[in-house]
Amino acid sequence: MTRLLIVDDDAAFALATAELLEIQGFQALTANTLAEAKRILTAITPAVLLLDVILPDGSGLELIEIANPDKTRIVVMTAHPTVDVAVDSLRARVSDFLVKPIEPKRLLASMQALQEALTNTPPVQPSDGR
């Protein structure tokens, strides 16, 4: 089961998203502030971090620096898609960028693609010395 953390200041949206993804077999946790998300990230390492950019206590993009780059894929969600946010997201190794309102099919497709990538990552092949 793929564990993910949904960070969004809209608690109803975060819970509805968690419920939708749990029906699809994900284990979802939610946080509604930057501080709450930081506390959770010190305790667990989610496979996917689904984060909103604008939070009441800061930018969700700050979480990218805290997340383990080897174990956590990042998906950015925003209702305010500016060029600056898109560029910052691309520079920060974001796996996907979703614009709100998010179609449930689009969200599920993104999460399923990430789940496949996480479970089907081929092992590193040893070098033949060349």
N, C-alpha and C positions, 0 to 999 in steps of 0.2 A: 504494500500500500504506500503510495507516494504522499509524503507529508508536505503541506504547504502552509504558508502564513499569508493571510490577506490583511493588508494594512490600508484602511480607508476611514476617513472621519465620518462618513455616513454609515452609522451602525446598522441601519436596516439593509442597506446595499451589501455591506460586508457579510451579514448573517445570511441574506438570501443567496449570495454568491457561494458561501460556504455550504449551504444546504444543497445547492445545485451540484457542486463538485463532489460532495459526499455521496450523493446518489450515484455518481459515476465512479465511485470507488476510491476517491482521494480522502486523506485525513486532513481536515482543514481546521486551522486555528485562526482567530481574528484579533486584530488590535485596531484601536481607533485613534491613537495618537503616536507621535514619534517616540515619546518616552516609553510608552507601553510596548511598542514594537522592539525597541532596544533591549528592554528587560527580557522579552521572550527570546530574542536572538542570543542573549548570553546563556540561556538555559538549553536551547535546542538548535539544531542545524536543519532547517527545512530544505527539502530538495528544490522547492520553488518558492520564491518570494514575489507575491503579486502586490504591487504597491501603488498607491495614489501619490501624485506629486505634491499636491497642496494639502497639508495637514495643519491642524490648529496651532501646533507648537514647532513647526519647521517644515523643511522640504523632505518628502519621502526619499528623494535621491540620496540623502545622507546615509540611508540604510545600506546602500550599495557598498560603501566603504567598510561596513561592519560585517556584512555577509561573507561567508567563506567562499572565495572564488572557485575553489576546486569542487565544492559540493552543492552549491546553491545556484540555480538559474534564476534570473531576474526578469520579471515582466512588469512594465510600467503601464499604468492606467491614468488617463487624465481627461478632464472635461475642458481643459485649456491647452490645446495642442499648439504651442508656439514653436517657431524654428529653434529658439534657444533650448527649449526642453528636449526637443527631438535630437539636437546635436549633442547635448550633454548626455542623453541616454545612450546614444550610439557610442560615444567615447567611453562609456562606463560598462561596456560588455553586456548590454541588455539583450535578452533573447527575443523579446517581442515588445511591441508598443501598441497599446490598445486605446482607442479614443472612445470616451463615454458619450452617449449611452452605448453600452456594449451589447451587441446581439448575443444571446446565449449560445447560438451555434458557433459564432466566432470565438467566444471564450473557450468553449469545449474543444474546438479544433486546436487552439493554441495549447491548452493544457495537455491534450492527448499527444500532440506532437512532442512536447517536452518530456512527457512520460516515456514515450518510445525512445527518444534520444537518451534518456537516463538509463533505461534498461537494455538498450541495444548498442551501447557504446562499445566498439570492438577493443579487445585488449591490445596493449602496445606490443608490437612485434620486436623481437630482439634483432639487433643489427648483425649483418653478416660480415662486418669488419671492413666494408668498402668505404 
